[in-house]
């Protein structure tokens, strides 16, 4: 589908949804940090629900996957349609 390996990894450290990804998502959603975008994926890495921006719903989904054993294939959309 053309997605980079960082499509669902906000800090691109090779681990999907860990504490660093939660912090990155919070920083984008609430602290005005510039979101990272992959060249081959038009959406922000932290926009895991693909609604066009990073918000509290993205934070909740990343936390759920990181700390509650949620499945990223179910919780995260495909950012490269």
C-alpha positions in Angstrom: 0.0 0.0 0.0 3.0 2.3 -0.1 3.1 3.1 3.6 6.4 3.7 5.3 7.3 1.7 8.4 6.6 4.8 10.4 3.0 5.2 9.4 1.7 4.3 12.8 4.8 5.1 14.8 4.7 8.8 15.7 8.4 8.9 16.8 9.5 6.3 14.2 11.5 4.2 16.7 10.3 0.9 15.4 7.9 0.2 18.2 4.2 0.9 17.5 2.5 2.6 20.4 4.8 2.9 23.3 5.2 5.7 25.8 7.3 7.8 23.4 4.4 7.6 20.9 1.9 8.7 23.5 4.1 11.7 24.4 4.5 12.6 20.7 0.7 12.4 20.1 0.0 14.6 23.2 2.6 17.1 22.1 1.0 17.5 18.7 -2.6 17.5 20.0 -2.1 19.8 23.0 1.2 21.6 22.8 1.3 22.8 19.2 4.2 20.6 18.2 4.5 20.3 14.4 3.4 16.8 13.4 5.6 14.5 11.4 4.4 13.4 8.0 5.9 10.7 5.9 6.7 11.6 2.3 4.5 8.7 0.9 1.7 9.1 3.4 -0.3 12.4 3.3 -1.5 12.2 6.9 0.2 13.1 10.2 1.8 10.0 11.9 -0.2 11.0 15.1 -3.5 11.1 13.2 -4.2 7.4 13.9 -7.9 7.7 13.3 -7.4 9.6 10.0 -9.9 12.3 10.6 -7.5 15.0 9.3 -5.8 16.2 12.5 -4.4 15.0 15.8 -6.7 15.3 18.8 -7.8 13.7 22.0 -9.3 10.7 20.2 -5.9 10.0 18.7 -4.3 10.2 22.1 -6.9 7.8 23.6 -6.3 5.3 20.8 -2.5 5.4 21.1 -2.7 5.0 24.9 -5.1 2.1 24.4 -2.7 0.3 22.1 0.4 1.1 24.2 -0.9 0.3 27.6 -4.1 -1.8 27.3 -2.9 -4.3 24.6 -5.2 -2.8 22.0 -4.7 -4.0 18.4 -3.3 -1.2 16.2 -4.8 -2.9 13.1 -8.2 -2.3 14.7 -7.6 1.0 16.5 -5.6 2.8 13.8 -6.8 3.5 10.3 -4.7 2.9 7.3 -3.0 6.3 6.6 -2.2 5.4 3.0 -5.5 4.6 1.3 
